[in-house]
Structure formats: C-alpha cells, structure tokens
Amino acid sequence: MKRETLKARGGCGRSPKARNSRSASYLRFYPRVPALTRPLKTRRSATILRGNEAKILSYTVLIVESDPATQLSLASIVATCDYSPLITSSGQDALRLAKAENPAMMLLALILPDMDGFDVTRQLRKDSSLPLLVVTSRTSDVDRICAFELGADDYVTKPFREAELSCRIRSLMRTTYSSTGTGRIGPSMQFGELVLKPDSREVWLEGQQVHLTPKEFDLLLALAENHDRVTTSEWLLLNIWGYDENIRTRTLDVHINRLRSKIERDTSEPAFIRTITGVGYTFTAPLAPAVEEPLRKAA
C-alpha cells in the first residue's frame, strides 16, 4: 500500500500572529479547598509562552488521521498554534516518523486503515515519551480509559471545538517543553531514593531513570511540590488537564495507577502517593536537601 505521508502545505497557510490581547486567565488555577490555609503550588510550566517566544519555536506535530477533511482541519489548528504539521494516515508510518522525524507531539486517531490506534500507542510507549493526544470519534469511557492506561496524555472526542483543541495542544506543548531550553538550572527534589529534576523533566529511582509521559511527570511534580499536604482530585484535574470540576472522569485515577506502577515497590501499600478517600491524594515521602545529580548504578 502506498504510503501517504506528506508535509501539510498550501491550504493551511502561515500561522497568524499571536494575539497581544490573548487572555491567560484560564491558566491561573487555584485550589478550591477552604480548609487549606495557603494556596497549593502551581507548576512553573503553567506559565504561558508570550507571542515572541512562540515564534522562535519550530516544533513539528505529527498528525495520524485517515480522513482527509479531518487531516486538513487538524493541520490548520496546528499551524494556528505556530507549529508545523506533518501528516500520515498510516499507523506504521506514524511509528516510523516518530523516530525518524523526532516530532514534538502526536495527534492520533484510533481508527486507522492498517492498525488500531491503541496498538500504535502501545508500541510507541515501549521506548518513547512523546506527548500523545488522542483525537477520535470513540466516546465511550472504556476507550478513554484504555487510551490513558496505554500512555496517552490527553483525549479529545469528535466533533471537537477548534478553540478547545488548540488550547489542549498548546497546554501539552507548554508543560512538556517550556521549562527546558531556557538556560535555567533548577534544584532537584529528592524523596529518599526518588529524585525529580524539574528543569530537565527527569525522574530517577534508586539510580535508574524512570520514563514518564508528560502528564505523568506533571502529575508527579504537582504532588511532590505539595508534599505532606492533601491535593484534591478537583485541583489536580484543573491544574494538570484543565478539566472543569463538574466533569466526571477517571483520567486522574488511571494516571495515578500508572505512576504508582513505575515508582512504588508495592502498589498496594504505596510509599509515595497515598489516597485520601473522597478527597484526593497526598505525597507522603519527606523531602531531602537538593541534589545536583542522581547516583547512577555501576554498569
């Protein structure tokens, strides 16, 4: 079968200039827990990129979609976000391009001509933490949960609103890349054998690097920055995913389970992330003095 990989051109046009009057109010997330005496710490990566910073970026977004009309729509949205779209309708090509072209993000449909989008996600996550946003017509909770369990960072259903999808793309890009490449060297955070390096977005456990997806890292960092305090489920959903408190979703539960499977020795008795039934979660490990580099085990 002929591969249908192409660079999106022509119809998408050049991306418009960032609006100077764009409001960043939707990024100012605050906890809604009256009992807390001081606000929870929001992530440094929640700072919005200014217009002149966005122009410097030349990130490529890999669009994996078989419907031509949806391809053009997604390419237009990506271009509007000041990123370069790269399109394929093939799951096999998507996996190849994820390695060959080194895109900054993947927009993935679940229904593809050669393989299922879940299989693409499963194979991708074997050796890649590439930010992955699923865009699909499948609306069931089972599909959504399955996508998150396999490693998707976000999930948007068709028909989607262009403004919302654009915000989700920018948000995932911002949380993944805005704190890197800035020249800042931030202190590491150490909790026993667990080390978090916010500026390089690395996690180390017992001297070995732990590979997390962008959303898994954001969730772990939010919990760690508020260690020994209870963070509500509503606050985490709002701060990490931008979900309204009225939206009922298992997104957080799935990501917590995935995090525990990667950093806990015994997930039935977690040492780091403890559930506060009916409220949220707390990061219970004590914070050690900052470290420069995690200890590496001898080869």
DOBA-560503 format. One record per atom (N, C-alpha, C): residue number from 1; residue in one letter; x, y, z. Coordinates in steps of 0.001 Angstrom, whole numbers, always signed. Each point is the difference from the previous one (the first is absolute). Layout:
// residues N
nr rest c1 c2 c3
NUM A X Y Z
...
This chain:
// residues 299
nr rest c1 c2 c3
1 M +837 -1191 +0
1 M -837 +1191 +0
1 M +879 +1250 +0
2 K -334 +932 -826
2 K +808 +1204 -134
2 K -93 +835 +1261
3 R +1127 +401 +461
3 R +7 +824 +1193
3 R -477 +1405 -330
4 E -775 +545 +929
4 E -615 +1288 -265
4 E +547 +1082 +926
5 T +1284 -49 +211
5 T +626 +970 +880
5 T +329 +1274 -766
6 L -330 +1141 +552
6 L +285 +1253 -673
6 L +104 +1115 +1002
7 K +713 +1009 -405
7 K +21 +1218 +791
7 K -1238 +804 -370
8 A -705 +491 +1008
8 A -1183 +791 -301
8 A +436 +1335 -582
9 R -520 +344 -1167
9 R +373 +1242 -662
9 R -1253 +711 -515
10 G +239 +1128 -571
10 G -1041 +685 -749
10 G -1176 +412 +841
11 G -1008 -883 +98
11 G -1263 +360 +590
11 G +85 +512 +1422
12 C +1026 -464 +744
12 C +88 +427 +1390
12 C +456 +1453 +105
13 G +847 +427 -934
13 G +505 +1357 +17
13 G +942 +232 +1159
14 R +435 +1215 +132
14 R +885 +326 +1109
14 R -822 +254 +1252
15 S +619 -297 +1103
15 S -719 +183 +1256
15 S -136 +1492 +291
16 P -1146 +401 +565
16 P -205 +1409 +313
16 P +855 +430 +1180
17 K +221 +1286 +104
17 K +780 +515 +1118
17 K -778 -193 +1300
18 A +752 -230 +1051
18 A -650 -189 +1301
18 A -741 +1269 +382
19 R -1172 -162 +536
19 R -792 +1163 +383
19 R +564 +623 +1270
20 N +261 +1317 -74
20 N +574 +674 +1154
20 N -974 +41 +1165
21 S -1281 -31 -345
21 S -1009 +113 +1041
21 S -461 -1338 +534
22 R +687 -1064 -398
22 R -422 -1331 +429
22 R +32 -98 +1520
23 S -1068 -495 +542
23 S -97 -101 +1454
23 S +597 -1302 +484
24 A +757 +118 +1086
24 A +586 -1206 +592
24 A -723 -376 +1290
25 S -1188 +587 +190
25 S -697 -232 +1258
25 S -361 -1451 +219
26 Y -221 -722 -1086
26 Y -381 -1401 +162
26 Y +1130 -854 +524
27 L +1222 +552 +27
27 L +1143 -766 +502
27 L +241 +231 +1489
28 R -726 +962 +566
28 R +248 +323 +1403
28 R -851 -908 +876
29 F +549 -1142 +269
29 F -752 -1013 +709
29 F +250 +117 +1500
30 Y -1067 -43 +766
30 Y +126 +45 +1446
30 Y -834 -1115 +615
31 P +437 -541 +1103
31 P -775 -1052 +659
31 P -1283 +563 +574
32 R -998 -823 +124
32 R -1275 +441 +539
32 R -286 -765 +1290
33 V +917 +61 +929
33 V -137 -704 +1264
33 V +82 +1024 +1121
34 P -1141 +396 +592
34 P +10 +1025 +1039
34 P +897 -344 +1177
35 A +181 -1306 +283
35 A +764 -395 +1183
35 A +1487 +312 -120
36 L +497 +152 -1207
36 L +1421 +267 -179
36 L +304 +1443 +359
37 T +1072 +217 +757
37 T +342 +1341 +447
37 T +910 +726 -969
38 R +597 -707 -913
38 R +856 +625 -1006
38 R -223 -693 -1331
39 P +161 +725 -1103
39 P -302 -597 -1305
39 P +988 -1084 -370
40 L -489 -978 -733
40 L +892 -1024 -520
40 L +933 +614 -1027
41 K +1163 -583 -146
41 K +967 +500 -971
41 K -393 -447 -1395
42 T -134 +956 -907
42 T -249 -366 -1389
42 T +1328 -215 -687
43 R -26 -785 -1068
43 R +1234 -370 -676
43 R +599 +1185 -746
44 R +1333 +64 -2
44 R +681 +1041 -737
44 R -329 -98 -1488
45 S -267 -1213 -469
45 S -280 -209 -1415
45 S -1368 +510 -406
46 A -802 +520 +962
46 A -1310 +532 -349
46 A +93 +1441 -483
47 T +1214 +552 -67
47 T +177 +1355 -508
47 T -184 +19 -1510
48 I -836 +906 -467
48 I -318 +22 -1429
48 I +1159 +580 -807
49 L +238 -524 -1177
49 L +1025 +540 -891
49 L -503 +1287 -630
50 R +811 +1016 -20
50 R -365 +1251 -652
50 R +84 -163 -1508
51 G -585 +954 -707
51 G -35 -91 -1453
51 G +1373 -74 -631
52 N +947 +831 +467
52 N +1327 -4 -614
52 N +758 -1280 +297
53 E -313 -668 +1137
53 E +640 -1275 +302
53 E -540 -1090 -910
54 A -1307 +59 -273
54 A -620 -1033 -832
54 A +578 +13 -1405
55 K +385 +1171 -495
55 K +522 +81 -1364
55 K +1349 -705 -137
56 I +734 -81 +1105
56 I +1314 -627 -56
56 I -127 -1511 -177
57 L -1085 -555 +520
57 L -166 -1441 -28
57 L -259 -497 -1410
58 S +553 -1137 -336
58 S -220 -600 -1314
58 S -371 -1465 +175
59 Y -823 -281 +985
59 Y -391 -1368 +299
59 Y -882 -574 -1103
60 T +124 -1295 -192
60 T -831 -719 -957
60 T -998 -865 +751
61 V -1246 +39 -431
61 V -1049 -834 +581
61 V -387 -1058 -1026
62 L +137 -1255 +369
62 L -339 -1112 -880
62 L -1492 -303 +121
63 I -718 +131 -1111
63 I -1442 -255 -44
63 I -231 -1365 -633
64 V -630 -899 +741
64 V -273 -1353 -488
64 V -1511 -140 -138
65 E -485 +172 -1216
65 E -1445 +53 -267
65 E -265 -447 -1428
66 S -1018 -838 -197
66 S -286 -539 -1334
66 S -1016 +818 -783
67 D -792 +825 +668
67 D -1019 +790 -693
67 D +610 +1293 -535
68 P -50 +237 -1327
68 P +636 +1192 -586
68 P -526 +1308 +570
69 A -1307 +93 +212
69 A -566 +1244 +526
69 A +508 +276 +1413
70 T +58 -1039 +814
70 T +505 +170 +1364
70 T +1489 +309 -7
71 Q +733 -584 -953
71 Q +1419 +316 -141
71 Q +204 +1502 -188
72 L -762 +570 -928
72 L +135 +1430 -286
72 L -400 +839 +1204
73 S -1067 -410 +683
73 S -454 +742 +1170
73 S +1055 -14 +1101
74 L +569 -1173 +261
74 L +1030 -107 +1033
74 L +1266 +752 -392
75 A +371 -83 -1277
75 A +1191 +712 -474
75 A -169 +1503 +159
76 S -1209 +487 -271
76 S -274 +1430 +144
76 S +118 +433 +1455
77 I -526 -817 +910
77 I +80 +319 +1427
77 I +1450 -6 +473
78 V +758 -988 -436
78 V +1417 -93 +374
78 V +771 +1220 -496
79 A -268 +396 -1250
79 A +679 +1174 -559
79 A -383 +1265 +753
80 T -1254 +90 +415
80 T -456 +1151 +773
80 T +725 +91 +1341
81 C +415 -1148 +507
81 C +748 -37 +1266
81 C +1489 +287 -196
82 D +384 +342 -1231
82 D +1398 +311 -330
82 D +900 -1231 -46
83 Y -571 -1148 -348
83 Y +779 -1219 -165
83 Y -149 -515 -1427
84 S +916 -862 -401
84 S -15 -534 -1361
84 S -677 -1370 -28
85 P -1073 -159 -788
85 P -676 -1297 -67
85 P +693 -972 -945
86 L +51 -1251 +406
86 L +501 -1097 -819
86 L -1068 -1082 +28
87 I -507 -400 -1173
87 I -1202 -834 -64
87 I +282 -1382 -567
88 T -624 -999 +603
88 T -11 -1350 -546
88 T -1330 -655 +352
89 S -427 -934 -833
89 S -1229 -746 +273
89 S +308 -1417 +470
90 S +1258 -316 +149
90 S +437 -1359 +312
90 S +577 -106 +1407
91 G -442 -1002 +743
91 G +553 -231 +1320
91 G +1456 -417 -50
92 Q +355 -838 -970
92 Q +1391 -423 -158
92 Q +891 +1185 -330
93 D -475 +862 -893
93 D +767 +1200 -332
93 D +141 +905 +1219
94 A -1046 +70 +814
94 A +47 +838 +1192
94 A +1128 -439 +926
95 L +138 -1301 +204
95 L +1069 -517 +855
95 L +1371 +267 -605
96 R +91 -125 -1332
96 R +1275 +269 -674
96 R +362 +1480 +102
97 L -982 +869 -250
97 L +251 +1439 +27
97 L +288 +498 +1414
98 A -580 -651 +995
98 A +256 +399 +1382
98 A +1484 -129 +335
99 K +684 -938 -650
99 K +1439 -178 +208
99 K +828 +816 -987
100 A -428 -1 -1268
100 A +810 +630 -1048
100 A -76 +1521 +27
101 E -1190 +551 +252
101 E -199 +1449 -83
101 E +68 +696 +1350
102 N -22 -767 +1087
102 N +76 +564 +1346
102 N -1022 +1120 +220
103 P -1292 -274 -199
103 P -1016 +1036 +206
103 P -129 +357 +1474
104 A -601 +1148 +267
104 A -174 +444 +1378
104 A -1268 -553 +623
105 M -948 -444 -835
105 M -1272 -500 +496
105 M -655 -845 -1072
106 M -891 -905 +426
106 M -785 -784 -949
106 M -1483 +186 +293
107 L -772 +296 -1056
107 L -1460 -16 +64
107 L -436 -1296 -665
108 L -651 -874 +739
108 L -243 -1362 -473
108 L -1477 -352 -43
109 A -463 -447 -1169
109 A -1339 -574 -122
109 A +63 -1467 +397
110 L -1102 -530 +494
110 L -11 -1404 +405
110 L -376 -929 -1139
111 I -698 +531 -1005
111 I -419 -809 -1141
111 I +902 +318 -1186
112 L +865 -954 -353
112 L +955 +165 -1094
112 L -112 -1188 -948
113 P +409 +161 -1259
113 P -181 -1077 -978
113 P +872 -1228 +230
114 D +1173 +182 +595
114 D +924 -1131 +111
114 D +144 -575 +1399
115 M -302 +791 +1036
115 M +94 -514 +1364
115 M -815 +879 +934
116 D -345 -554 +1133
116 D -802 +722 +980
116 D +850 +1045 +720
117 G -630 +1145 +324
117 G +723 +1042 +707
117 G +511 -437 +1358
118 F -712 -932 +643
118 F +478 -537 +1274
118 F +1322 -742 -188
119 D +115 -726 -1116
119 D +1250 -715 -276
119 D +1144 +977 -260
120 V -314 +1107 -672
120 V +1013 +1035 -228
120 V +491 +538 +1340
121 T -946 +299 +894
121 T +357 +522 +1321
121 T +849 -998 +774
122 R -408 -1258 -32
122 R +723 -1044 +734
122 R +1439 -127 -498
123 Q +179 -17 -1317
123 Q +1350 -136 -549
123 Q +829 +1257 +228
124 L -642 +1163 -118
124 L +711 +1262 +208
124 L +556 +89 +1412
125 R -792 -418 +974
125 R +393 +139 +1399
125 R +1058 -1013 +446
126 K +376 -914 -857
126 K +1069 -934 +344
126 K +1333 +717 +145
127 D +202 +1071 -781
127 D +1294 +679 +43
127 D -96 +1506 -217
128 S -1186 +575 +195
128 S -144 +1431 -256
128 S -974 +631 +988
129 S +323 +1218 +431
129 S -902 +780 +847
129 S -569 +1181 -781
130 L -52 -128 -1326
130 L -535 +1044 -871
130 L -1398 +411 +464
131 P -258 +1299 +186
131 P -1344 +443 +374
131 P -1041 -506 -994
132 L -1054 -614 +505
132 L -985 -658 -856
132 L -1403 +456 +363
133 L -674 +601 -966
133 L -1370 +459 +173
133 L -889 -786 -954
134 V -940 -760 +530
134 V -910 -796 -820
134 V -1166 +870 -450
135 V -277 -11 -1306
135 V -1144 +716 -572
135 V -842 -1030 -733
136 T -1178 -308 +518
136 T -749 -1136 -517
136 T -1507 +204 +99
137 S -725 -796 -763
137 S -1465 +11 +67
137 S -517 -959 +1064
138 R +880 -788 +595
138 R -402 -932 +1049
138 R -208 +754 +1311
139 T -1211 -64 +517
139 T -352 +815 +1163
139 T -203 -798 +1286
140 S +129 -1316 -61
140 S -294 -810 +1188
140 S +1089 +152 +1053
141 D -398 -174 +1266
141 D +959 +68 +1098
141 D +1037 -1110 -104
142 V -405 -1152 -527
142 V +924 -1126 -139
142 V +1153 +368 -929
143 D -319 +627 -1152
143 D +1044 +408 -939
143 D +902 +1062 +613
144 R -611 +943 +699
144 R +770 +1080 +617
144 R +972 -558 +1045
145 I -501 -869 +857
145 I +833 -588 +1049
145 I +1111 -851 -603
146 C -347 -769 -1039
146 C +999 -841 -660
146 C +1129 +851 -575
147 A -358 +1128 -624
147 A +1013 +886 -580
147 A +936 +535 +1078
148 F -570 +435 +1119
148 F +828 +524 +1085
148 F +873 -1087 +614
149 E -556 -1193 +159
149 E +777 -1088 +586
149 E +1177 -402 -885
150 L -159 +171 -1305
150 L +1083 -330 -927
150 L +1042 +1111 -90
151 G -338 +1199 +523
151 G +995 +1066 +34
151 G -362 +1286 -702
152 A -1258 +170 -435
152 A -406 +1268 -614
152 A +18 +1101 +1052
153 D +336 +1218 -428
153 D +46 +1132 +922
153 D -1318 +759 +58
154 D -759 -25 -1079
154 D -1290 +689 -23
154 D -894 -696 -1014
155 Y -1300 +302 +63
155 Y -980 -707 -820
155 Y -1096 +986 -374
156 V -181 +226 -1295
156 V -1025 +926 -496
156 V -893 -753 -976
157 T -1311 +167 +143
157 T -935 -713 -868
157 T -521 +905 -1116
158 K -318 -631 -1128
158 K -601 +694 -1133
158 K -1522 +5 +170
159 P -677 +1051 -491
159 P +582 +1206 -593
159 P +601 +889 +1087
160 F +1206 +475 -237
160 F +690 +814 +988
160 F -170 +1479 -322
161 R +128 +801 +1031
161 R -1 +1454 -180
161 R +1437 +448 -244
162 E +202 +757 -1057
162 E +1360 +390 -381
162 E +712 +754 +1117
163 A -729 +888 +678
163 A +628 +791 +1062
163 A +470 -894 +1144
164 E -817 -992 +357
164 E +377 -899 +1090
164 E +1198 -861 -385
165 L -30 -557 -1215
165 L +1113 -844 -432
165 L +1286 +808 -84
166 S -103 +1229 -485
166 S +1163 +875 -71
166 S +588 +235 +1391
167 C -868 +228 +985
167 C +469 +214 +1372
167 C +669 -1244 +560
168 R -546 -1159 -322
168 R +567 -1243 +518
168 R +1367 -282 -635
169 I +133 +299 -1281
169 I +1294 -171 -664
169 I +1036 +925 +627
170 R -362 +1277 +157
170 R +931 +960 +603
170 R +358 -405 +1429
171 S -997 -450 +742
171 S +240 -380 +1392
171 S +975 -1165 +100
172 L -200 -1017 -834
172 L +888 -1163 +41
172 L +1408 +370 -453
173 M +102 +868 -1005
173 M +1310 +486 -438
173 M +675 +797 +1113
174 R -778 +868 +621
174 R +556 +882 +1018
174 R +514 -791 +1198
175 T -797 -941 +487
175 T +417 -759 +1175
175 T +1174 -920 -297
176 T +162 -370 -1279
176 T +1093 -902 -363
176 T +1296 +739 -291
177 Y -99 +1161 -661
177 Y +1215 +621 -532
177 Y +329 +1389 +529
178 S -929 +716 +611
178 S +280 +1395 +326
178 S +1070 +160 +1061
179 S +146 -986 +905
179 S +1009 +139 +1057
179 S +1350 -548 -417
180 T +86 -567 -1210
180 T +1289 -481 -489
180 T +538 +964 -1038
181 G +1293 +28 -150
181 G +605 +866 -998
181 G -7 +1458 +376
182 T -283 +327 +1273
182 T -49 +1386 +413
182 T +1298 +449 +644
183 G +901 -955 +241
183 G +1254 +364 +632
183 G -64 -15 +1511
184 R -1191 -228 +588
184 R -123 -42 +1438
184 R +470 -1352 +520
185 I +652 +8 +1142
185 I +372 -1242 +655
185 I -680 -14 +1357
186 G -1085 -730 +121
186 G -753 -44 +1237
186 G +488 -1119 +894
187 P -267 +109 +1292
187 P +436 -1040 +925
187 P -799 -1273 -188
188 S +646 -1113 +244
188 S -698 -1275 -18
188 S -775 -164 +1301
189 M -989 -865 -35
189 M -784 -320 +1187
189 M +210 -1480 +291
190 Q +418 -316 +1220
190 Q +282 -1386 +341
190 Q -876 -451 +1155
191 F -642 -1148 -204
191 F -833 -627 +1019
191 F +510 -1430 +176
192 G +929 -186 +922
192 G +608 -1313 +149
192 G +773 -365 -1256
193 E -374 -1115 -630
193 E +672 -451 -1223
193 E -616 +595 -1260
194 L -1027 +832 +163
194 L -673 +607 -1151
194 L +498 +1423 -205
195 V +482 +293 -1209
195 V +531 +1325 -328
195 V -764 +580 -1179
196 L -494 +1238 +161
196 L -676 +717 -1077
196 L +862 +1173 -427
197 K +189 +159 -1307
197 K +759 +1121 -550
197 K -950 +808 -885
198 P -642 +1039 +551
198 P -1039 +732 -728
198 P +448 +603 -1319
199 D +1195 +602 -47
199 D +398 +698 -1221
199 D +331 -948 -1146
200 S +502 -1166 +301
200 S +267 -975 -1063
200 S -1121 -1023 -116
201 R -989 +108 +894
201 R -1163 -889 +12
201 R +432 -1466 +74
202 E +932 -268 +895
202 E +480 -1361 +199
202 E -407 -502 +1380
203 V -225 -1297 +87
203 V -295 -658 +1272
203 V +945 -1191 +144
204 W +616 -109 +1178
204 W +938 -1092 +266
204 W -455 -737 +1248
205 L +86 -1312 -30
205 L -363 -831 +1144
205 L +1094 -1035 +220
206 E +619 +59 +1171
206 E +1088 -910 +343
206 E +1099 +8 -1061
207 G +327 +1194 -503
207 G +1075 +146 -968
207 G -367 -312 -1429
208 Q -1233 -403 -253
208 Q -442 -319 -1358
208 Q -1046 +1015 -457
209 Q +112 +451 -1249
209 Q -963 +964 -506
209 Q -1348 -670 -241
210 V -1056 +685 +424
210 V -1368 -475 -192
210 V -616 +789 -1145
211 H -508 -690 -994
211 H -572 +669 -1163
211 H -1491 +251 +219
212 L -359 +1281 +72
212 L -1385 +401 +200
212 L -509 +751 -1218
213 T -1293 -83 -246
213 T -608 +825 -1035
213 T -79 +1433 +523
214 P -201 +999 -866
214 P -74 +1387 +468
214 P -1027 +226 +1107
215 K -1189 -568 -146
215 K -1027 +196 +1019
215 K +341 -733 +1293
216 E +621 -1152 -107
216 E +427 -712 +1204
216 E +1024 +828 +767
217 F +925 +619 -734
217 F +1003 +833 +668
217 F -661 +1214 +646
218 D -913 +663 -730
218 D -682 +1172 +553
218 D -759 -352 +1274
219 L -655 -1151 -11
219 L -758 -440 +1167
219 L +926 -281 +1177
220 L +1092 -705 -251
220 L +951 -309 +1067
220 L +613 +1267 +570
221 L +348 +943 -870
221 L +607 +1246 +458
221 L -978 +816 +839
222 A -1263 +55 -431
222 A -1006 +741 +764
222 A -175 -592 +1394
223 L -9 -1321 +89
223 L -125 -652 +1304
223 L +1250 +227 +849
224 A +1172 -109 -627
224 A +1253 +149 +738
224 A +185 +1423 +516
225 E -374 +982 -806
225 E +141 +1393 +429
225 E -931 +332 +1163
226 N -1020 -796 +186
226 N -932 +197 +1107
226 N +58 -1189 +963
227 H +1213 -531 +207
227 H +163 -1194 +829
227 H -497 +253 +1423
228 D -505 -1058 +605
228 D -552 +33 +1356
228 D -1244 +876 +112
229 R -619 +305 -1121
229 R -1269 +728 -1
229 R -956 -743 -916
230 V -1271 +134 +263
230 V -1002 -676 -817
230 V -325 +864 -1210
231 T +137 -575 -1188
231 T -428 +675 -1225
231 T -1273 -685 -472
232 T -1038 +768 -201
232 T -1285 -581 -366
232 T +8 -478 -1445
233 S -871 -949 -284
233 S -124 -502 -1369
233 S -419 +1118 -937
234 E -907 +871 +473
234 E -476 +1102 -840
234 E +1139 +941 -367
235 W +870 +298 +972
235 W +1113 +908 -269
235 W +978 -604 -993
236 L +286 -1279 +151
236 L +928 -666 -915
236 L -559 -54 -1413
237 L -1281 -324 -136
237 L -612 -46 -1331
237 L +12 +1378 -650
238 L -233 +1035 +801
238 L -17 +1358 -541
238 L +1399 +471 -353
239 N +966 -245 +882
239 N +1351 +514 -196
239 N +792 -774 -1042
240 I -207 -1311 -97
240 I +776 -819 -929
240 I -681 -130 -1352
241 W -1326 -199 +10
241 W -708 -239 -1267
241 W -916 +1151 -415
242 G -280 +926 +896
242 G -909 +1083 -329
242 G -1456 -422 +4
243 Y -300 -1104 +684
243 Y -1378 -489 +52
243 Y -795 +764 +1048
244 D -1236 +344 -356
244 D -911 +637 +937
244 D -352 -980 +1107
245 E -255 +528 +1201
245 E -283 -873 +1143
245 E -1277 -814 -172
246 N -880 +428 -905
246 N -1255 -718 -204
246 N +142 -1175 -965
247 I +1151 -108 -663
247 I +216 -1100 -938
247 I +368 -1260 +776
248 R -734 -1065 -247
248 R +287 -1272 +660
248 R +898 -826 -913
249 T +1162 -355 +494
249 T +956 -721 -827
249 T +891 -871 +870
250 R +522 -1076 -585
250 R +944 -874 +705
250 R +1438 +288 -432
251 T +182 +1105 -693
251 T +1331 +361 -484
251 T +1021 +6 +1132
252 L -335 +651 +1105
252 L +939 +111 +1116
252 L +293 -1366 +607
253 D -1025 -810 +205
253 D +198 -1330 +585
253 D +953 -839 -846
254 V -193 +57 -1311
254 V +840 -788 -903
254 V +1454 +452 +92
255 H +232 +1312 -2
255 H +1368 +511 +49
255 H +663 -280 +1355
256 I -768 +72 +1078
256 I +547 -338 +1317
256 I +440 -1459 +26
257 N -831 -873 -546
257 N +351 -1426 -35
257 N +1262 -244 -829
258 R +125 +701 -1137
258 R +1187 -155 -838
258 R +1243 +530 +723
259 L -144 +1122 +690
259 L +1125 +553 +751
259 L +460 -974 +1083
260 R -948 -526 +737
260 R +346 -938 +1070
260 R +712 -1236 -543
261 S -445 -466 -1157
261 S +630 -1198 -566
261 S +1452 +250 -381
262 K +375 +1280 -171
262 K +1357 +333 -422
262 K +919 +399 +1153
263 I -575 +514 +1104
263 I +867 +509 +1070
263 I -186 -708 +1339
264 E -1071 -770 +154
264 E -252 -669 +1273
264 E +508 -1442 -39
265 R +622 -434 +1088
265 R +411 -1400 +98
265 R -1218 -906 +165
266 D -964 +459 +790
266 D -1224 -760 +241
266 D -1177 +942 -203
267 T -705 -154 -1120
267 T -1101 +918 -311
267 T -1170 -146 +966
268 S -91 -1133 +701
268 S -1084 -180 +969
268 S +279 +758 +1297
269 E +1275 +307 +255
269 E +396 +799 +1154
269 E +985 +1074 -467
270 P -497 +1028 -685
270 P +878 +1011 -599
270 P +781 +796 +1041
271 A +1269 +232 -304
271 A +863 +771 +896
271 A +24 +1477 -362
272 F -361 +334 -1231
272 F +69 +1386 -453
272 F -1385 +641 -138
273 I -872 -597 -780
273 I -1304 +604 -296
273 I -1089 -753 +757
274 R -597 +679 +982
274 R -1037 -631 +819
274 R -1364 +592 -335
275 T -1000 -855 -85
275 T -1364 +432 -302
275 T -699 +480 +1263
276 I -627 +1169 -82
276 I -861 +504 +1066
276 I -1429 -181 -498
277 T -664 -1026 +467
277 T -1296 -399 -532
277 T -1001 +1150 +0
278 G -603 +209 -1163
278 G -1018 +1028 -135
278 G +532 +1407 -148
279 V +1329 +173 +70
279 V +587 +1345 -82
279 V +1004 +105 -1137
280 G +1060 -806 +66
280 G +1036 +101 -1022
280 G +1207 -843 +360
281 Y +1191 +620 -84
281 Y +1242 -743 +219
281 Y +990 +854 +777
282 T +946 -672 +635
282 T +1080 +709 +680
282 T +1320 -707 -279
283 F +1058 +791 -143
283 F +1343 -533 -221
283 F +676 -28 +1358
284 T +211 -1196 +539
284 T +371 -138 +1408
284 T +1494 -91 +275
285 A +825 -261 -1003
285 A +1434 -170 +247
285 A +635 +1323 +415
286 P +924 -4 +974
286 P +660 +1231 +439
286 P +971 +525 -1048
287 L +63 +1321 -104
287 L +889 +645 -962
287 L +1402 +106 +572
288 A +989 -486 -766
288 A +1403 +81 +403
288 A +616 +1259 -600
289 P +1205 +419 +447
289 P +674 +1152 -607
289 P +190 -199 -1492
290 A +41 +1115 -736
290 A +142 -62 -1459
290 A +1282 -704 -388
291 V -65 -713 -1126
291 V +1176 -698 -509
291 V +284 +470 -1409
292 E +1243 -153 -420
292 E +383 +438 -1334
292 E -270 -1056 -1049
293 E +232 -1273 +339
293 E -135 -1069 -992
293 E -272 -1298 +727
294 P -970 -797 -438
294 P -269 -1263 +662
294 P +1164 -966 -147
295 L +178 -829 +1027
295 L +1060 -1000 -59
295 L -348 -1044 -1034
296 R +952 -381 -820
296 R -206 -1009 -1024
296 R +646 -1304 +447
297 K -687 -1079 -243
297 K +564 -1302 +320
297 K +1097 -343 -994
298 A +1006 -683 +486
298 A +1086 -406 -887
298 A -516 -980 -1025
299 A +491 +152 -1237
299 A -464 -886 -1067
299 A +485 -1413 +261
